[in-house]
Amino acid sequence: MNKISLDGHSLDLKKLKLIAAGSQIVVSQELFNKIKIQRKQLEHQISDYPHIPIYGTNRLHGDLKDVEVPCDLINDYQKKYVMVHNCGTGQPVSIEEARTIMLIRLNSFLKGRSGISYEVCKILYDMLNKGVTPWILEEGSVGASGDLIPLAMVAAVIIGLPEAKAYYKGKLISATDALKKAGIKPITLGAKEAMGLTNGSNFIAGIASLSLIEAESLLHTASLSTALSLEAIRGEKKAFMELINEKSERHPGQIAIAKEIRNLIKGSMRTTKESQEILFNTERNKERVQDRYSFRCAPQIHGACFEAIDKLKKTLEIEINSVTDNPIFDFENSKKGKIIFASGGNFHGQALATPIDYVKASLTSLSIASDKRSFSLLCEHLSYGLPSDLALDTSRADGGYMIAQYAGAARVAENKVLSTPASIMSVSTAANQEDVVSMGSIGAVHLKKVVKNLETILVVELLLATRALQITQNKLPIKLRKLGVGTNKAFLILSKKLGEHKGDVYIRNEIEKVRELVSSRKLL
């Protein structure tokens, strides 16, 4: 497997995903040499000009920002800083998520604005390449002044705190043992390095990046589930025409989704007027005018989600290639040994928190639409003749799939709760020094849950649409059974996985079979 070059500038979500999954990285020696030179400049400034206050370097942090740290205590301060910032709670993040957090922090250091030593960069580099992954807990960050608590858990591993834990080859052990097994020695942090390791929005960016990759895939899955459900009810396809979308000069997301669904049902005979005129059960034989919003407005609803995802993706790819630290140094323009530096707020997570909330809300709208389509498939009065609850044979006491929709509906309700904006839930911290915080970390964790819930909701729709098609295909003449190019491919895969519909089954097994196809992206 080729190593992925890391340079502080060219990291994208595709590379990020590969590295999160275990791909190794490479950093040029030229870049590492630049880091070494900059570190020497900073060390000279601290020793030669101790009277010049530098936040978190020769001064304490937070409300204690004006308290001087004597030169002989600077190294001790680094360890104390890491220890007191280790107060995480909640569930651990995954190994992939923890690797992503480390990766983004290292990439920020490679920008050459943090004054971090080669040794810090090298140990992060080695941990990523040798499979040592910090044990990081989800709860604690308020999304400003950096994701302090989760990033301090990374720092605790780097310096080999006895309380710290890490994964090595997938097994959770003490950080010191993990480093030893990998042949990595813990390091001693110097001036500015404890704060440098924690002053970034990398937890937010890492969790959100991986969640967004999954969300993007599920958006395509939603187009497929919509198309399959449309086939199942022999629905109207006019809503997806170019006339409604491209020729009406509508929004880019709407146009993209309409085209995707149009391509999926291309060649379908089930969605023709001839097919619609055939009665299945007690449906009224009237010409259809238009379908319900969850079908007809899919381009508009899903399209808004398309654009929200695109916005967050662009924001994340800026964030993961930028300097998120405080203070920030201008080493190139130092004068007479004095480095130009400034304290600011690049660690603040608001730029991420707001679009994360936007995506959460959009995905929740998507999940509502999918659940409404599932509901329609189960109701004989809304599905144009599909059997109620998709029960195969009520004379045998078959109950069908009614409760499968409950499983999705519960997740829809949770998504509505999780979509409450976290980015407006600021709570003052640090004696009001940090009086407006982003809570982007909460938004990112909620986004992860929203995405997982959406997967379940779409899985239910795909299951119901597949069973609906299986039940009714033999009620149509052979020539009208033809599905679209994309829907037919998916239907065959789903039918092979699920098997023939023979009546009531242990539905959870079927849900998990479809989930396997969705999560592995075999349907796309």
C-alpha positions in Angstrom: 0.0 0.0 0.0 1.4 3.4 -1.0 2.1 5.8 1.8 0.1 9.1 1.8 2.1 12.3 1.8 1.3 14.8 4.5 2.4 18.4 4.0 0.0 20.6 5.8 -1.8 21.7 2.6 -3.2 18.8 0.6 -5.2 16.6 3.0 -8.7 15.9 1.7 -11.5 13.7 3.0 -10.5 10.8 0.7 -7.0 10.7 2.1 -8.2 11.3 5.6 -10.5 8.2 5.4 -7.6 6.0 4.1 -5.3 7.1 6.9 -8.1 6.7 9.5 -8.5 3.1 8.2 -4.8 2.4 8.7 -2.9 3.7 5.7 0.6 5.0 6.5 1.9 8.5 6.0 5.1 10.1 4.9 6.4 13.6 5.6 9.4 15.0 3.7 12.7 15.5 5.6 12.7 19.1 4.2 9.5 19.8 6.1 10.8 18.2 9.3 14.0 20.3 9.0 11.9 23.4 8.7 10.1 22.4 11.9 13.5 21.9 13.7 14.7 25.4 12.7 11.5 27.1 13.8 11.6 25.3 17.2 15.2 26.6 17.8 14.0 30.1 17.0 11.2 29.9 19.6 13.5 28.4 22.2 16.0 31.2 21.7 13.3 33.8 22.1 12.0 32.2 25.3 15.5 32.1 26.9 16.7 35.5 25.5 13.5 37.5 26.1 11.7 35.9 29.1 10.0 39.3 29.8 8.0 39.0 26.5 4.8 37.3 27.6 3.7 34.4 25.4 0.4 32.7 26.3 0.8 29.1 27.3 4.5 29.3 26.8 6.0 31.4 29.6 2.6 32.3 31.0 -0.2 30.1 32.3 -3.5 29.4 30.6 -7.1 30.5 30.9 -7.9 33.0 33.6 -4.3 32.6 34.8 -3.0 34.0 31.5 -1.0 36.8 33.3 0.8 34.5 35.7 4.5 34.1 34.7 6.0 30.6 34.4 9.7 30.7 35.5 12.1 29.3 33.0 13.0 26.4 35.3 9.4 25.4 35.6 8.4 25.5 32.0 8.9 21.8 31.4 7.1 20.9 34.7 4.2 23.1 33.6 3.7 21.0 30.4 3.1 17.8 32.3 0.8 19.5 34.8 -1.1 21.1 32.0 -1.7 17.7 30.4 -2.7 16.1 33.7 -5.3 18.7 34.7 -6.8 18.7 31.2 -7.4 14.9 31.3 -11.0 15.0 32.5 -12.9 13.2 29.7 -16.1 11.3 30.3 -18.5 9.2 28.2 -17.8 6.5 25.6 -14.5 6.1 23.8 -14.3 7.2 20.2 -13.4 4.5 17.6 -9.8 3.8 16.6 -10.5 5.3 13.2 -11.8 8.5 14.8 -8.8 8.7 17.2 -6.4 8.3 14.3 -8.2 11.0 12.4 -7.9 13.4 15.4 -4.1 12.8 15.6 -3.7 13.1 11.9 -5.4 16.5 11.7 -3.3 17.8 14.7 -0.1 16.7 13.0 -1.1 18.3 9.7 -1.7 21.6 11.5 1.7 21.5 13.0 3.3 20.9 9.6 2.0 24.4 8.6 4.9 25.8 10.6 3.0 28.3 12.7 2.9 26.5 16.1 6.5 26.4 17.1 6.2 22.7 18.0 9.3 20.5 18.1 10.3 17.9 15.6 10.1 15.4 18.5 6.3 16.0 18.9 5.7 15.8 15.2 7.8 12.7 14.9 6.0 10.8 17.7 2.6 11.6 16.2 4.0 10.4 12.9 5.3 7.2 14.4 2.1 6.5 16.3 0.1 6.8 13.1 2.5 4.5 11.2 3.1 2.0 13.9 -0.5 1.5 15.1 -0.5 3.2 18.5 -3.9 5.0 19.0 -4.8 7.0 22.0 -7.9 6.1 24.0 -10.1 9.2 23.7 -13.4 9.8 25.3 -16.3 11.6 23.6 -17.3 14.0 26.3 -15.6 17.1 27.7 -14.8 19.5 24.9 -16.9 22.7 24.6 -15.5 23.3 21.1 -13.4 26.4 21.9 -9.9 27.1 23.1 -9.4 23.9 21.2 -10.9 20.5 21.9 -8.9 20.6 25.1 -10.0 17.4 26.9 -9.9 14.9 24.1 -6.6 16.3 22.7 -5.1 16.2 26.2 -5.8 12.4 26.1 -3.6 12.3 23.0 -0.9 14.3 24.8 -1.1 12.0 27.8 -0.1 9.1 25.6 2.8 11.0 24.0 4.4 11.8 27.3 3.6 8.3 28.7 1.4 9.2 31.7 0.8 6.0 33.7 -3.0 6.7 33.7 -3.2 7.0 29.9 -4.4 4.2 27.7 -3.8 3.4 24.0 -4.7 0.7 21.4 -1.9 -1.3 19.9 -2.9 -3.6 17.1 -6.5 -3.2 18.2 -6.0 -4.1 21.8 -6.5 -1.5 24.6 -3.5 -1.5 27.0 -1.6 1.1 29.0 -0.1 3.9 26.9 3.4 3.1 28.1 3.0 -0.6 27.1 1.6 0.4 23.7 4.5 2.7 23.0 7.0 0.1 24.1 5.5 -2.6 22.0 5.7 -0.3 19.0 9.3 0.7 19.7 8.4 4.3 20.4 9.8 6.2 23.4 7.6 8.8 25.2 8.9 12.3 25.0 9.2 15.3 27.4 7.3 18.3 26.2 9.0 21.7 26.1 7.6 25.2 26.2 4.3 25.8 24.4 3.9 22.1 23.4 1.3 21.0 25.9 -1.0 23.8 24.8 0.0 23.3 21.2 -1.2 19.7 21.3 -4.6 20.7 22.7 -5.4 24.1 21.1 -7.2 22.8 18.0 -10.6 21.9 16.8 -9.4 18.5 15.7 -11.8 16.4 17.6 -14.7 18.3 16.0 -13.1 18.1 12.5 -12.2 14.4 12.9 -15.5 13.1 14.1 -17.4 15.3 11.6 -15.2 14.3 8.6 -15.8 10.6 9.1 -19.5 11.1 9.7 -19.8 13.3 6.6 -18.2 10.6 4.4 -20.8 8.2 5.6 -23.6 10.8 5.2 -22.5 11.4 1.6 -22.8 7.7 0.9 -26.2 7.5 2.5 -27.4 10.4 0.4 -26.9 8.2 -2.7 -28.5 5.3 -0.8 -31.5 7.6 -0.2 -31.9 8.2 -3.9 -31.9 4.4 -4.4 -34.4 3.7 -1.7 -36.6 6.4 -3.1 -36.4 4.9 -6.6 -37.1 1.4 -5.3 -40.1 2.7 -3.3 -41.3 4.5 -6.4 -41.1 1.3 -8.4 -43.0 -0.5 -5.6 -46.0 1.8 -5.8 -45.7 2.2 -9.6 -45.3 5.9 -8.9 -45.2 9.0 -11.1 -41.8 9.8 -12.6 -42.6 13.2 -14.0 -41.4 15.0 -10.8 -37.9 14.0 -11.8 -38.0 15.3 -15.4 -35.6 17.9 -16.6 -38.5 20.2 -17.1 -39.1 20.4 -13.3 -35.4 20.6 -12.4 -32.7 21.6 -15.0 -35.0 23.5 -17.3 -36.5 25.3 -14.3 -33.0 26.4 -13.3 -33.4 25.0 -9.8 -30.8 24.5 -7.1 -27.7 22.4 -7.8 -28.6 19.8 -5.2 -32.1 19.4 -6.5 -30.9 18.9 -10.0 -28.2 16.4 -9.0 -30.7 14.3 -7.0 -33.4 14.4 -9.7 -30.8 13.2 -12.3 -29.7 10.4 -10.0 -33.2 9.1 -9.5 -34.0 9.5 -13.1 -31.0 7.4 -14.0 -31.9 4.7 -11.5 -35.5 4.3 -12.9 -34.4 4.7 -16.5 -36.2 2.0 -18.6 -38.6 1.1 -15.9 -42.0 -0.3 -17.0 -43.5 -0.5 -13.5 -43.6 3.3 -13.5 -45.5 3.6 -16.8 -49.2 4.5 -17.1 -49.9 1.1 -18.5 -48.6 -0.5 -15.3 -50.5 1.9 -13.1 -53.8 1.0 -14.7 -53.6 -2.6 -13.5 -55.5 -3.1 -10.2 -53.8 -5.0 -7.5 -56.4 -5.0 -4.8 -59.2 -2.5 -4.1 -57.5 0.6 -5.4 -59.6 3.0 -7.5 -58.9 3.0 -11.2 -58.3 6.7 -11.6 -55.5 8.4 -13.5 -52.8 9.5 -11.2 -52.0 13.2 -11.0 -49.1 13.4 -8.5 -47.6 11.4 -5.7 -47.2 12.4 -2.1 -44.4 14.8 -1.1 -42.1 12.1 0.2 -41.9 10.7 -3.3 -42.6 13.8 -5.5 -40.4 16.2 -3.6 -37.4 14.0 -3.1 -35.2 16.1 -5.3 -36.1 19.2 -3.3 -35.8 17.5 0.1 -32.7 15.4 -0.7 -31.3 18.2 -2.7 -31.1 20.5 0.3 -29.2 17.8 2.1 -26.8 17.5 -0.9 -26.0 21.2 -0.6 -25.6 21.1 3.2 -23.2 18.2 2.9 -21.2 20.0 0.1 -20.9 23.1 2.3 -19.6 21.2 5.3 -17.2 19.2 3.1 -15.7 22.4 1.8 -15.5 23.9 5.3 -13.8 20.7 6.7 -11.2 20.6 3.9 -10.2 24.2 4.8 -10.1 23.4 8.5 -8.0 20.2 8.3 -5.4 22.1 6.2 -5.2 25.2 8.4 -3.5 26.4 11.5 -5.7 25.8 14.6 -3.6 27.0 17.5 -2.9 29.9 19.8 -0.6 31.8 19.8 0.5 31.6 16.2 4.1 32.5 15.1 5.5 34.3 12.0 8.9 32.7 11.9 9.8 34.0 8.4 9.5 37.7 9.5 11.3 37.6 12.8 13.3 40.7 13.6 16.6 40.7 15.5 15.8 37.3 17.0 12.3 38.4 18.1 9.5 36.3 16.5 6.4 38.1 15.5 3.4 36.3 17.1 -0.2 36.9 17.9 -2.9 35.5 20.2 -6.2 34.8 18.4 -9.0 32.4 18.1 -8.2 29.9 15.3 -9.0 27.1 17.8 -12.6 28.2 18.0 -15.0 25.6 16.5 -17.8 27.9 15.3 -16.9 27.6 11.7 -17.5 23.9 12.0 -20.3 23.9 14.5 -22.8 25.9 12.4 -22.6 23.8 9.2 -22.6 20.6 11.3 -25.9 21.7 12.7 -27.1 22.5 9.2 -26.2 19.0 8.0 -27.8 17.3 11.1 -31.1 19.1 10.3 -30.9 18.3 6.6 -30.2 14.6 7.3 -33.2 14.5 9.7 -35.4 15.9 7.0 -34.1 13.1 4.7 -34.9 10.5 7.4 -38.4 11.9 7.8 -39.0 11.6 4.1 -37.7 8.0 4.0 -39.9 7.0 6.9 -43.0 8.5 5.2 -42.3 6.4 2.2 -41.9 3.3 4.4 -45.2 4.2 6.0 -46.8 4.4 2.5 -45.5 1.0 1.4 -47.3 -0.6 4.4 -50.7 1.1 3.9 -52.9 -0.3 1.2 -54.7 3.0 0.8 -51.4 4.9 0.1 -49.5 2.3 -1.9 -51.9 1.7 -4.8 -52.8 -1.8 -3.9 -49.9 -3.2 -2.0 -51.2 -5.6 0.7 -51.6 -4.0 4.1 -48.4 -4.2 6.1 -47.0 -6.3 3.2 -48.4 -9.3 4.9 -48.0 -12.2 2.5 -51.1 -14.3 3.5 -53.3 -13.2 6.3 -55.3 -16.4 6.1 -52.1 -18.0 7.6 -52.1 -15.3 10.3 -49.1 -13.5 8.7 -48.6 -10.1 10.3 -46.2 -8.6 7.8 -43.7 -5.7 8.3 -45.7 -3.1 10.3 -43.2 -3.2 13.2 -40.2 -2.7 10.9 -41.4 0.8 10.3 -41.6 1.3 14.1 -37.8 0.7 14.2 -37.3 3.4 11.7 -39.8 5.8 13.3 -38.0 5.6 16.6 -34.8 6.6 15.0 -36.6 9.5 13.2 -37.8 10.8 16.5 -34.3 10.6 18.0 -32.9 12.4 15.0 -35.3 15.2 15.6 -34.0 15.5 19.2 -30.4 15.3 18.1 -30.9 18.0 15.4 -31.4 20.7 18.1 -28.6 23.1 17.3 -25.6 22.6 19.5 -23.8 25.7 18.1 -26.1 28.1 20.0 -25.8 26.3 23.4 -22.8 28.3 24.6 -21.9 28.1 28.3 -19.2 30.4 29.7 -16.0 28.8 30.9 -12.6 29.9 32.3 -13.9 32.6 34.6 -15.6 34.2 31.6 -12.4 34.5 29.7 -13.9 31.9 27.3 -17.4 33.4 27.4 -18.7 32.2 24.0 -18.0 28.6 23.0 -19.1 26.6 20.0 -20.2 23.3 21.5 -19.2 21.9 18.0 -17.9 18.8 19.7 -21.4 18.0 20.9 -22.7 18.7 17.4 -20.1 16.4 15.9 -21.0 13.5 18.2 -24.7 14.1 17.5 -24.0 14.2 13.8 -22.4 10.7 14.1 -25.6 9.4 15.8 -27.9 11.1 13.2 -26.0 9.4 10.4 -26.2 6.0 12.1 -29.9 6.5 12.6 -30.4 7.5 9.0 -28.7 4.3 7.9 -31.3 2.3 9.9 -34.2 4.3 8.5 -33.0 3.8 4.9 -32.4 0.1 5.6 -36.0 -0.3 6.6 -37.2 1.5 3.5 -35.0 -0.7 1.2 -36.3 -3.9 3.0 -39.9 -2.9 2.6 -39.5 -1.8 -1.0 -37.8 -5.1 -1.9 -40.5 -7.2 -0.2 -43.2 -5.0 -1.9 -41.7 -5.7 -5.3 -41.4 -9.4 -4.6 -45.0 -9.6 -3.6 -46.4 -7.8 -6.6 -44.1 -8.6 -9.6 -46.2 -11.7 -10.6 -49.4 -9.5 -10.6 -48.1 -7.7 -13.6 -47.6 -8.9 -17.2 -44.0 -9.9 -17.8 -43.3 -6.9 -20.0 -44.4 -4.5 -17.2 -42.3 -6.2 -14.5 -39.2 -4.5 -15.9 -37.4 -2.3 -13.4 -35.1 0.6 -14.1 -31.4 0.1 -14.9 -30.3 1.0 -11.4 -33.3 -0.2 -9.4 -33.1 -3.6 -11.1 -29.5 -4.1 -10.2 -30.2 -3.2 -6.5 -33.3 -5.3 -6.4 -31.4 -8.4 -7.6 -28.7 -7.9 -5.0 -31.3 -7.3 -2.2 -33.4 -10.3 -3.3 -30.4 -12.6 -3.4 -29.4 -11.4 0.1 -32.9 -11.7 1.6 -34.2 -14.7 -0.3 -37.7 -15.3 -1.4 -40.5 -13.8 0.6 -42.4 -16.8 2.2 -44.2 -15.0 5.0 -43.4 -13.8 8.5 -39.8 -14.1 9.7 -37.5 -12.8 12.4 -37.3 -9.3 10.9 -34.2 -8.1 12.8 -32.1 -10.6 10.8 -33.5 -9.1 7.5 -32.7 -5.6 8.7 -29.1 -6.5 9.5 -28.7 -8.3 6.1 -29.8 -5.1 4.3 -27.6 -3.0 6.6 -24.6 -5.1 5.6 -25.3 -4.3 1.9 -25.7 -0.6 2.7 -22.6 -0.2 5.0 -20.4 -2.1 2.5 -21.8 0.1 -0.3 -22.6 -2.9 -2.5 -25.8 -1.4 -3.6 -24.2 1.8 -5.0 
